[in-house]
Amino acid sequence: MNKTKSIILIILTAFLFSACTHKAPYTNRSQMIFMSSSEEMALGEKSYKEALTDVKVINNTKDSQRVKNIGQKIAQVAQRNDFKWEFNLVDDKQANAFCLPGGKVVVYTGILKYAKNDDQLATVISHEIAHALARHGAERVSHNMIQQGVGIVGNVVLGASAPQYQNAFNQAYGLGTNLGVMLPYGRMQESEADEIGIYLMHKAGYNVYEAINFWQNMSEGKEGGNDFFSTHPSSSKRVEDIRKTIEKLDSKK
């Protein structure tokens, strides 16, 4: 009987993996995601609204308008008409930013001292939007569910209602107590977001070389307790990879 159960489990697992393979945009990396886009965006919308109730959103200032203008330009080239884009600047000294599924972007005032011009701010916003476009959060939720057991994943595949997975979603994004305290993405996801972000910047008409300057600014601020590095690892390798992505763009001109 145990042998039969094992065979069934193997077959079910194989089915789930074959049925839920996705491709990341631009990079075409294969992903295993067991949550539908509609479920993911519903969860993102709910968490976003709850999280914004605990912070001070800044409106009608030059910087808040910059965030909205730059964000909208990048959103236009992202080509996700199903996203209900929102861009908000919040009053927080942390040097951080994030984007939830469905295009819910939050930028902290603390990062503005490192993003010294519009191109560098576009680097931040493009990078965070790239995470959402590549569905890195849903990918992380799916990996967590695999660790908990195929049965839980199977429920998602079979169309269980999104609210049942709010806790798993919030845990994957680190939401629930503090806005934007994201758990670190993996090195691969960070590199992919860097690469996709460069493509988005380029399509939106921003100077991609300023991405290098931005990350160098962030590296210089690391010793001062830059909070961005609690969730976004940075290194000389990161800058090197960004240079290579820019070289690919230049070679196509």
C-alpha positions as CSV (number, residue, x, y, z in Angstrom):
1,M,0.0,0.0,0.0
2,N,2.8,2.4,0.9
3,K,4.4,1.6,-2.5
4,T,1.2,2.5,-4.3
5,K,0.9,5.8,-2.4
6,S,4.5,6.6,-3.3
7,I,3.8,5.9,-7.0
8,I,0.7,8.1,-6.9
9,L,2.6,10.9,-5.1
10,I,5.3,10.7,-7.8
11,I,2.8,10.9,-10.6
12,L,0.9,13.8,-8.9
13,T,4.2,15.6,-8.4
14,A,5.2,15.1,-12.0
15,F,1.8,16.4,-13.2
16,L,2.0,19.5,-11.0
17,F,5.4,20.3,-12.2
18,S,4.5,19.8,-15.9
19,A,1.2,21.8,-15.5
20,C,2.6,24.8,-13.7
21,T,5.8,25.7,-15.6
22,H,6.1,29.3,-16.5
23,K,8.6,31.4,-18.2
24,A,10.1,34.6,-16.7
25,P,9.8,37.6,-19.1
26,Y,12.9,38.7,-21.0
27,T,15.1,35.9,-19.5
28,N,12.8,33.0,-20.4
29,R,13.9,31.2,-17.3
30,S,11.6,28.2,-16.5
31,Q,9.7,28.7,-13.2
32,M,7.5,26.5,-11.1
33,I,4.5,28.5,-9.9
34,F,1.4,26.9,-8.4
35,M,-0.6,30.1,-7.9
36,S,-2.7,31.7,-10.7
37,S,-2.0,35.3,-11.6
38,S,-5.5,36.3,-10.5
39,E,-5.0,34.7,-7.1
40,E,-1.6,36.4,-6.7
41,M,-2.9,39.8,-7.6
42,A,-5.9,39.5,-5.3
43,L,-3.5,38.7,-2.4
44,G,-1.3,41.6,-3.4
45,E,-4.2,44.0,-3.5
46,K,-5.4,43.0,0.0
47,S,-2.0,43.1,1.6
48,Y,-1.2,46.4,-0.1
49,K,-4.3,48.1,1.3
50,E,-3.8,46.7,4.8
51,A,-0.1,47.7,4.8
52,L,-0.7,51.3,3.7
53,T,-3.0,51.9,6.7
54,D,0.1,51.8,9.0
55,V,2.3,54.4,7.2
56,K,2.3,58.0,6.1
57,V,1.8,58.3,2.4
58,I,3.2,61.5,0.9
59,N,1.1,63.3,-1.7
60,N,1.4,66.5,-3.7
61,T,5.1,67.0,-3.4
62,K,7.8,67.1,-6.0
63,D,9.3,63.8,-5.0
64,S,5.9,62.0,-4.8
65,Q,5.1,63.2,-8.3
66,R,8.5,62.0,-9.5
67,V,7.8,58.5,-8.2
68,K,4.4,58.5,-10.0
69,N,5.7,59.9,-13.3
70,I,8.7,57.6,-13.4
71,G,6.6,54.6,-12.4
72,Q,4.0,55.3,-15.0
73,K,6.6,55.5,-17.8
74,I,8.0,52.1,-16.7
75,A,4.5,50.7,-16.4
76,Q,3.8,51.6,-20.0
77,V,6.6,49.6,-21.4
78,A,6.0,46.7,-19.0
79,Q,2.9,45.9,-21.1
80,R,0.7,44.5,-18.3
81,N,-2.7,45.9,-18.9
82,D,-4.1,43.6,-16.3
83,F,-2.1,45.3,-13.6
84,K,-3.8,48.1,-11.6
85,W,-0.7,50.2,-11.2
86,E,-0.2,52.4,-8.1
87,F,2.9,54.3,-7.1
88,N,3.3,55.8,-3.6
89,L,6.1,57.5,-1.7
90,V,6.0,56.8,2.0
91,D,7.6,58.7,4.8
92,D,10.3,56.2,6.1
93,K,14.0,56.7,6.7
94,Q,14.7,53.2,5.4
95,A,16.4,53.0,2.0
96,N,14.0,50.6,0.5
97,A,11.3,50.0,-2.1
98,F,9.1,47.1,-3.2
99,C,6.4,46.1,-5.7
100,L,3.5,43.8,-4.9
101,P,1.7,41.7,-7.5
102,G,-0.6,43.7,-9.7
103,G,1.7,46.7,-9.8
104,K,1.5,48.1,-6.3
105,V,4.8,50.0,-5.9
106,V,6.0,51.7,-2.7
107,V,9.2,53.8,-2.5
108,Y,10.6,54.9,0.9
109,T,11.8,58.5,1.3
110,G,15.1,57.0,2.7
111,I,16.2,55.8,-0.7
112,L,16.0,59.2,-2.3
113,K,19.4,60.2,-1.0
114,Y,21.0,57.3,-3.0
115,A,18.8,57.8,-6.1
116,K,20.3,61.1,-7.0
117,N,18.4,61.7,-10.3
118,D,15.4,60.4,-12.2
119,D,17.5,57.8,-14.0
120,Q,18.7,56.4,-10.7
121,L,15.2,56.4,-9.2
122,A,14.0,54.6,-12.4
123,T,16.6,52.0,-11.6
124,V,15.0,51.3,-8.2
125,I,11.4,51.3,-9.5
126,S,12.3,49.2,-12.6
127,H,14.1,46.6,-10.4
128,E,11.1,46.3,-8.1
129,I,8.6,46.1,-10.9
130,A,10.8,43.4,-12.5
131,H,10.3,41.2,-9.4
132,A,6.5,41.5,-9.9
133,L,6.6,40.9,-13.7
134,A,8.8,37.8,-13.1
135,R,6.4,36.7,-10.3
136,H,9.2,36.1,-7.9
137,G,6.9,36.3,-4.9
138,A,4.5,33.6,-6.3
139,E,7.5,31.5,-7.1
140,R,8.7,31.8,-3.5
141,V,5.2,31.0,-2.2
142,S,5.2,27.9,-4.4
143,H,8.6,26.8,-3.2
144,N,7.4,27.2,0.4
145,M,4.3,25.1,-0.3
146,I,6.4,22.4,-1.9
147,Q,8.3,22.2,1.3
148,Q,5.0,21.8,3.3
149,G,3.8,19.1,1.0
150,V,2.3,18.4,-2.4
151,G,-1.2,18.2,-1.0
152,I,-1.2,21.9,-0.1
153,V,0.2,22.8,-3.6
154,G,-2.5,20.6,-5.1
155,N,-5.2,22.6,-3.5
156,V,-3.8,25.8,-5.1
157,V,-3.6,24.1,-8.5
158,L,-7.2,22.9,-8.2
159,G,-8.3,26.5,-7.8
160,A,-8.8,27.0,-4.1
161,S,-9.8,30.6,-3.2
162,A,-6.9,33.0,-2.9
163,P,-7.8,34.3,0.7
164,Q,-6.9,30.9,2.1
165,Y,-3.3,31.5,1.2
166,Q,-3.0,35.1,2.6
167,N,-0.8,33.9,5.4
168,A,1.6,32.0,3.1
169,F,1.6,35.1,0.8
170,N,2.4,37.5,3.7
171,Q,5.1,35.2,5.0
172,A,6.8,35.1,1.6
173,Y,6.7,38.8,1.3
174,G,7.4,39.5,4.9
175,L,4.2,41.5,5.3
176,G,1.9,41.6,8.2
177,T,3.7,43.7,10.8
178,N,5.8,46.2,9.0
179,L,5.3,47.6,5.5
180,G,7.8,46.3,3.0
181,V,9.9,44.2,5.3
182,M,10.5,41.8,2.5
183,L,12.3,38.5,3.0
184,P,15.5,38.4,0.9
185,Y,15.0,37.1,-2.7
186,G,17.5,34.5,-3.8
187,R,20.6,35.6,-5.6
188,M,19.2,34.3,-8.9
189,Q,16.0,36.3,-8.5
190,E,17.9,39.4,-7.6
191,S,20.1,39.0,-10.7
192,E,17.1,38.4,-12.8
193,A,15.4,41.5,-11.5
194,D,18.5,43.6,-12.2
195,E,18.6,42.3,-15.8
196,I,14.8,42.8,-16.5
197,G,15.0,46.2,-14.8
198,I,17.7,47.3,-17.2
199,Y,15.6,46.3,-20.2
200,L,12.6,48.2,-18.7
201,M,14.7,51.3,-18.1
202,H,16.0,51.2,-21.6
203,K,12.5,50.8,-23.2
204,A,11.2,53.7,-21.0
205,G,14.0,56.0,-22.3
206,Y,16.1,56.2,-19.2
207,N,19.9,56.2,-19.0
208,V,20.8,52.6,-18.1
209,Y,24.4,53.6,-17.2
210,E,22.9,55.4,-14.2
211,A,22.0,52.0,-12.8
212,I,25.7,51.4,-12.2
213,N,26.0,54.7,-10.4
214,F,23.0,54.0,-8.3
215,W,24.3,50.6,-7.0
216,Q,27.7,52.2,-6.4
217,N,25.9,54.9,-4.3
218,M,24.2,52.1,-2.4
219,S,27.4,50.3,-1.8
220,E,29.0,53.5,-0.4
221,G,26.1,53.8,2.0
222,K,26.3,50.2,3.2
223,E,28.6,51.0,6.1
224,G,26.1,53.6,7.3
225,G,23.5,50.9,8.0
226,N,21.7,51.0,4.6
227,D,18.5,49.1,5.3
228,F,18.1,48.2,1.6
229,F,20.8,45.6,2.0
230,S,18.7,43.6,4.5
231,T,16.6,42.6,1.5
232,H,18.7,43.5,-1.6
233,P,22.2,42.0,-1.6
234,S,24.7,44.1,-3.5
235,S,28.3,43.4,-4.5
236,S,30.9,44.1,-7.2
237,K,29.5,41.0,-9.0
238,R,26.1,42.7,-9.2
239,V,27.6,45.8,-10.9
240,E,29.6,43.5,-13.2
241,D,26.5,41.6,-14.3
242,I,24.6,44.9,-14.9
243,R,27.5,46.1,-17.1
244,K,27.2,42.8,-19.1
245,T,23.4,43.4,-19.6
246,I,24.1,46.9,-20.8
247,E,26.7,45.6,-23.2
248,K,24.1,43.2,-24.7
249,L,21.8,46.2,-25.3
250,D,24.6,48.2,-26.8
251,S,25.5,45.4,-29.2
252,K,21.9,45.4,-30.5
253,K,21.9,49.0,-31.5
